[in-house]
Amino acid sequence: MTHNKYRTHNCGELRLADAGKEVKIAGWVNSVRNLGGLTFVTIRDHFGLTQVILDGQEISGKETVVSVSGTVLERESKN
């Protein structure tokens, strides 16, 4: 696990056991899907991908470098 001021975890490192934890990840915006009030953003770094849900917040666009903090949630629909 990498600890610095931009991240507590790497993308792709989070698991179901991390549900409920406060984490911070950093990387590049890989994709953005805006569904009205919710925006789904995929963040990528050298280690993998992590999906982030933004509630009423804006994101600049693909390839933007971001640092995101929040609570890990279990996915409701798993593919």
C-alpha positions as CSV (number, residue, x, y, z in Angstrom):
1,M,0.0,0.0,0.0
2,T,1.3,3.4,-1.0
3,H,0.9,6.3,1.5
4,N,1.5,9.9,0.5
5,K,-0.5,13.1,0.5
6,Y,-2.3,12.2,-2.8
7,R,-3.4,8.6,-2.0
8,T,-3.9,6.0,0.7
9,H,-4.5,3.2,-1.8
10,N,-3.7,2.4,-5.5
11,C,-6.4,1.9,-8.1
12,G,-7.3,-1.7,-8.4
13,E,-6.2,-2.4,-4.8
14,L,-9.5,-1.9,-3.1
15,R,-11.5,-5.0,-2.3
16,L,-14.8,-5.9,-0.6
17,A,-13.0,-6.1,2.7
18,D,-12.3,-2.3,2.3
19,A,-16.1,-1.4,2.3
20,G,-16.8,1.4,4.8
21,K,-13.2,2.7,4.9
22,E,-12.3,6.3,4.1
23,V,-9.7,6.2,1.3
24,K,-8.0,8.6,-1.1
25,I,-6.9,7.5,-4.6
26,A,-5.1,9.5,-7.4
27,G,-4.8,9.0,-11.1
28,W,-6.1,9.9,-14.5
29,V,-9.7,10.2,-15.5
30,N,-10.3,7.2,-17.8
31,S,-14.0,7.6,-18.6
32,V,-17.0,9.7,-17.5
33,R,-20.6,8.7,-17.6
34,N,-23.1,11.4,-16.5
35,L,-26.5,10.0,-15.5
36,G,-28.3,13.2,-14.4
37,G,-27.6,13.7,-10.7
38,L,-24.9,11.0,-10.5
39,T,-21.6,10.9,-12.4
40,F,-19.6,7.7,-12.7
41,V,-15.9,8.2,-13.2
42,T,-13.3,5.6,-13.8
43,I,-9.9,6.5,-12.4
44,R,-6.8,4.7,-13.6
45,D,-3.2,4.6,-12.4
46,H,-0.3,2.2,-13.1
47,F,-1.9,-0.4,-10.9
48,G,-5.5,-0.6,-12.2
49,L,-8.9,1.0,-12.4
50,T,-11.4,2.2,-9.8
51,Q,-14.9,3.5,-10.3
52,V,-15.9,6.6,-8.4
53,I,-19.4,8.0,-8.0
54,L,-19.7,11.8,-7.9
55,D,-23.0,13.2,-6.5
56,G,-23.7,16.6,-8.1
57,Q,-20.0,17.4,-8.7
58,E,-18.4,18.3,-12.0
59,I,-15.3,16.7,-13.6
60,S,-13.1,18.3,-16.3
61,G,-12.8,15.4,-18.6
62,K,-10.7,12.5,-19.8
63,E,-7.0,12.4,-19.0
64,T,-7.4,14.9,-16.2
65,V,-5.2,14.1,-13.2
66,V,-7.3,13.9,-10.0
67,S,-7.1,12.9,-6.4
68,V,-10.4,11.7,-4.9
69,S,-11.3,10.9,-1.3
70,G,-14.4,9.1,0.0
71,T,-15.9,6.0,1.5
72,V,-15.6,2.6,-0.2
73,L,-19.0,1.1,-1.1
74,E,-19.9,-2.4,-2.2
75,R,-21.2,-2.5,-5.8
76,E,-24.9,-3.3,-5.9
77,S,-24.8,-4.9,-9.4
78,K,-21.8,-6.9,-10.0
79,N,-20.8,-8.0,-13.5
